[in-house]
Amino acid sequence: MQERFQAVIKRRLQIEIQNHPPLFPWESQIVEYPEFVEEPAIALVPAWGWLAQQSKLNLPVALPDGIFQQLMERCQSLLTSSLPLGPKLIQAVESFFPEDYQSINDVAGLVLRTSYRSVDAMETMPSLQKDYSDLQPRQQMALSLMAAKQLLENLTLPISLTNPVVEQQWQTNAGALIIRVEVQSLGRSLKLRVHSELPTAAKLKLQGNGNQATATSENADTVSLELDCPATNHNYTLEIEFPGLEQQPLLLAINLTV
């Protein structure tokens, strides 16, 4: 009898729960919940697009990524300046060492006079495997100035009628960018041509002397630009933007000497 009574009670409770499900304390009405909740995907911040270029520099110790990025931004901002190379180097790195202007000036002189790996400030390092943070301030200055000098050289393409073709390669996180610049004499004028091998979709703009040419590629491709130029010395700029890779364009200076 007792077992039958318990079965009846259980059955009535099941019917009551089905007809009037209990609410959680925070609910005012029945709410349907999904069987599982998908966790939102973690937003990945892409690496700075031009970071790969540091591997192509001749440096005994790698710069921290953040410092290399700032240094390249400073070098690009100085690219079209009429300042001599020495002052450009100092301006490129002085924000890293705001209290040591005279030391920067001294080390910059060493960097300008000696080869990359024979700078006195760098020879005192016991090991070339050290991290940047392990270096003494003067060694950090030398390393930063060496990197700035090479970046300014890599960002500048000198071309002339006696040296009518120059090629430069830049590493990006999407692959290699190859730029070849050519100049051709047309009598009283010149033809400046830029051929580019792009690792991904890009926008290009070649300008100078009041003229400009633009091109857009939707994927990795070979793209060419050209300008008619007067037969005079002039500086031109080539801006390359990879919208899917990096919002900061790469700016190259083309120094044409007749």
C-alpha positions as CSV (number, residue, x, y, z in Angstrom):
1,M,0.0,0.0,0.0
2,Q,2.8,2.4,0.9
3,E,4.6,1.8,-2.4
4,R,1.4,2.5,-4.3
5,F,0.9,5.7,-2.4
6,Q,4.5,6.9,-3.2
7,A,4.0,6.1,-6.8
8,V,0.8,8.1,-7.0
9,I,2.4,11.1,-5.3
10,K,5.4,10.9,-7.6
11,R,3.2,10.8,-10.7
12,R,1.2,13.8,-9.5
13,L,4.4,15.8,-8.8
14,Q,5.7,15.0,-12.3
15,I,2.4,16.2,-13.8
16,E,2.4,19.4,-11.7
17,I,6.1,20.2,-12.7
18,Q,5.3,19.6,-16.3
19,N,2.3,21.9,-16.2
20,H,3.9,24.5,-13.9
21,P,7.7,24.3,-14.1
22,P,9.4,26.0,-11.2
23,L,11.3,29.2,-11.8
24,F,14.8,30.2,-10.8
25,P,15.0,33.0,-8.3
26,W,16.0,35.5,-11.0
27,E,13.2,34.5,-13.4
28,S,9.7,36.1,-13.5
29,Q,8.6,33.8,-16.3
30,I,9.6,30.6,-18.2
31,V,12.7,31.2,-20.3
32,E,14.1,28.8,-22.9
33,Y,17.8,28.4,-22.6
34,P,20.1,27.0,-25.4
35,E,21.6,23.6,-24.8
36,F,25.1,25.2,-25.0
37,V,26.6,28.6,-25.4
38,E,29.3,29.3,-27.9
39,E,32.2,31.2,-26.5
40,P,33.1,34.3,-28.5
41,A,36.2,33.9,-30.6
42,I,39.3,35.7,-29.2
43,A,40.1,38.7,-31.4
44,L,43.6,38.3,-32.6
45,V,45.5,41.5,-33.1
46,P,47.6,41.1,-36.3
47,A,51.3,41.8,-35.9
48,W,52.7,45.0,-37.3
49,G,53.0,44.4,-41.1
50,W,56.6,45.6,-41.5
51,L,58.1,43.8,-38.5
52,A,59.6,41.1,-40.7
53,Q,62.0,43.6,-42.2
54,Q,64.2,43.6,-39.1
55,S,65.5,40.2,-40.0
56,K,67.1,41.7,-43.1
57,L,69.1,44.3,-41.1
58,N,72.7,43.6,-40.3
59,L,72.4,44.0,-36.5
60,P,74.3,42.0,-33.8
61,V,71.3,42.2,-31.4
62,A,67.6,42.4,-32.4
63,L,65.7,45.5,-31.3
64,P,62.4,44.9,-29.3
65,D,59.4,44.9,-31.7
66,G,58.0,48.1,-30.2
67,I,61.2,50.0,-30.6
68,F,61.8,48.8,-34.1
69,Q,58.3,50.0,-35.1
70,Q,58.8,53.4,-33.6
71,L,62.2,53.7,-35.2
72,M,60.9,52.9,-38.6
73,E,58.0,55.4,-38.2
74,R,60.6,58.1,-37.3
75,C,62.8,57.2,-40.2
76,Q,59.9,57.4,-42.6
77,S,58.9,60.8,-41.2
78,L,62.5,62.0,-41.9
79,L,62.8,60.4,-45.3
80,T,62.1,63.5,-47.4
81,S,63.9,65.9,-45.1
82,S,66.8,67.9,-46.5
83,L,68.8,67.3,-43.4
84,P,72.2,65.4,-43.7
85,L,72.3,61.8,-42.6
86,G,73.9,62.5,-39.2
87,P,71.1,64.8,-37.9
88,K,68.5,62.4,-39.3
89,L,70.0,59.6,-37.3
90,I,70.1,61.7,-34.1
91,Q,66.4,62.8,-34.6
92,A,65.4,59.2,-35.3
93,V,66.6,57.9,-31.9
94,E,66.7,60.9,-29.5
95,S,63.2,60.2,-28.1
96,F,64.5,56.8,-26.8
97,F,67.3,58.6,-24.8
98,P,65.9,62.1,-24.0
99,E,68.6,62.9,-21.4
100,D,71.6,61.9,-23.4
101,Y,71.8,64.1,-26.4
102,Q,75.5,64.6,-26.3
103,S,76.2,60.8,-26.0
104,I,73.8,60.2,-29.0
105,N,75.8,62.8,-31.0
106,D,79.1,61.1,-30.1
107,V,77.9,57.6,-31.0
108,A,76.2,58.8,-34.2
109,G,79.6,60.0,-35.3
110,L,81.0,56.5,-34.7
111,V,78.2,54.9,-36.6
112,L,78.7,57.2,-39.6
113,R,82.5,56.6,-39.7
114,T,82.7,52.8,-39.1
115,S,81.1,49.7,-40.5
116,Y,78.0,48.2,-38.9
117,R,79.8,45.6,-36.7
118,S,82.9,47.6,-35.7
119,V,81.2,50.4,-33.7
120,D,83.3,50.8,-30.5
121,A,80.2,50.8,-28.4
122,M,79.1,47.4,-29.6
123,E,82.5,45.7,-29.4
124,T,82.4,45.8,-25.6
125,M,79.5,43.3,-25.6
126,P,80.7,39.9,-24.3
127,S,78.1,38.1,-26.4
128,L,76.1,38.9,-29.5
129,Q,73.3,36.8,-28.2
130,K,72.3,39.3,-25.5
131,D,68.9,40.9,-25.4
132,Y,68.5,44.6,-26.0
133,S,67.5,45.1,-22.3
134,D,70.8,43.6,-21.2
135,L,72.9,46.3,-23.1
136,Q,74.3,49.4,-21.5
137,P,72.7,52.7,-22.6
138,R,75.6,53.6,-24.9
139,Q,75.3,50.1,-26.5
140,Q,71.6,50.6,-27.0
141,M,72.3,53.9,-28.6
142,A,74.8,52.4,-31.0
143,L,72.4,49.6,-31.9
144,S,69.4,52.0,-32.5
145,L,71.6,54.3,-34.6
146,M,72.9,51.4,-36.7
147,A,69.3,50.3,-37.3
148,A,68.2,53.8,-38.2
149,K,71.1,54.2,-40.7
150,Q,70.2,50.9,-42.4
151,L,66.5,51.7,-42.5
152,L,67.1,55.1,-44.0
153,E,69.3,53.5,-46.7
154,N,66.7,50.8,-47.4
155,L,64.0,53.4,-47.7
156,T,65.9,55.4,-50.2
157,L,66.3,54.4,-53.8
158,P,69.0,56.5,-55.6
159,I,68.7,56.4,-59.4
160,S,70.4,58.2,-62.3
161,L,71.1,58.0,-66.0
162,T,74.4,56.3,-65.2
163,N,72.7,53.9,-62.8
164,P,69.3,53.6,-64.4
165,V,67.9,50.6,-62.6
166,V,67.7,50.0,-58.8
167,E,65.9,47.2,-57.0
168,Q,64.9,46.9,-53.3
169,Q,63.2,44.1,-51.4
170,W,61.2,44.5,-48.3
171,Q,60.0,41.7,-46.0
172,T,56.4,41.9,-44.8
173,N,54.3,39.5,-42.7
174,A,52.6,38.4,-46.0
175,G,55.8,37.7,-47.9
176,A,58.4,39.6,-49.9
177,L,57.7,43.0,-51.6
178,I,60.1,43.6,-54.5
179,I,60.4,47.1,-56.0
180,R,62.4,47.9,-59.2
181,V,62.8,51.5,-60.3
182,E,64.0,52.4,-63.8
183,V,64.7,55.7,-65.5
184,Q,64.8,56.2,-69.3
185,S,65.9,59.3,-71.2
186,L,63.5,60.7,-73.7
187,G,65.6,63.6,-75.0
188,R,64.5,66.6,-73.0
189,S,62.4,64.6,-70.6
190,L,62.6,61.3,-68.6
191,K,60.4,58.4,-68.0
192,L,60.4,57.1,-64.4
193,R,59.0,53.5,-64.1
194,V,58.3,51.5,-61.0
195,H,57.7,47.8,-61.2
196,S,56.4,46.0,-58.0
197,E,55.9,42.4,-57.1
198,L,53.2,42.4,-54.4
199,P,52.7,39.7,-51.8
200,T,49.1,40.7,-51.2
201,A,46.5,43.2,-52.3
202,A,47.9,46.8,-52.3
203,K,47.5,50.4,-53.3
204,L,50.4,52.3,-54.8
205,K,51.0,55.9,-55.4
206,L,54.1,57.4,-57.1
207,Q,54.3,61.2,-57.0
208,G,56.7,64.1,-57.3
209,N,57.3,67.3,-59.2
210,G,53.5,68.0,-59.3
211,N,52.6,64.7,-60.9
212,Q,51.3,61.4,-59.6
213,A,50.4,57.9,-60.8
214,T,48.3,55.4,-58.8
215,A,47.5,51.7,-59.1
216,T,45.5,49.2,-57.1
217,S,45.8,45.4,-57.0
218,E,43.2,43.2,-55.4
219,N,45.6,40.3,-54.8
220,A,49.2,39.3,-55.1
221,D,50.3,40.5,-58.5
222,T,52.9,42.5,-60.5
223,V,52.0,46.1,-60.8
224,S,53.7,49.0,-62.7
225,L,53.6,52.8,-62.5
226,E,55.2,55.5,-64.6
227,L,55.7,59.2,-64.7
228,D,57.0,61.6,-67.3
229,C,59.6,63.7,-65.6
230,P,61.7,66.8,-66.5
231,A,65.4,66.1,-67.0
232,T,66.4,67.6,-63.7
233,N,67.4,66.4,-60.3
234,H,64.3,65.7,-58.2
235,N,63.0,63.6,-55.4
236,Y,59.9,61.3,-55.8
237,T,58.0,59.2,-53.3
238,L,56.4,55.8,-53.6
239,E,53.7,55.0,-51.1
240,I,52.6,51.4,-50.8
241,E,49.6,50.4,-48.7
242,F,48.5,46.9,-47.8
243,P,45.0,47.4,-46.5
244,G,44.6,43.8,-45.3
245,L,48.0,43.7,-43.7
246,E,49.0,47.1,-42.2
247,Q,47.3,50.5,-42.2
248,Q,50.6,52.3,-42.1
249,P,51.8,52.6,-45.7
250,L,55.4,52.0,-46.6
251,L,57.0,55.2,-47.9
252,L,60.1,55.0,-50.2
253,A,62.1,58.0,-51.4
254,I,63.3,57.9,-55.1
255,N,66.2,60.3,-55.5
256,L,66.6,61.0,-59.2
257,T,69.9,62.5,-60.3
258,V,70.5,63.6,-63.9
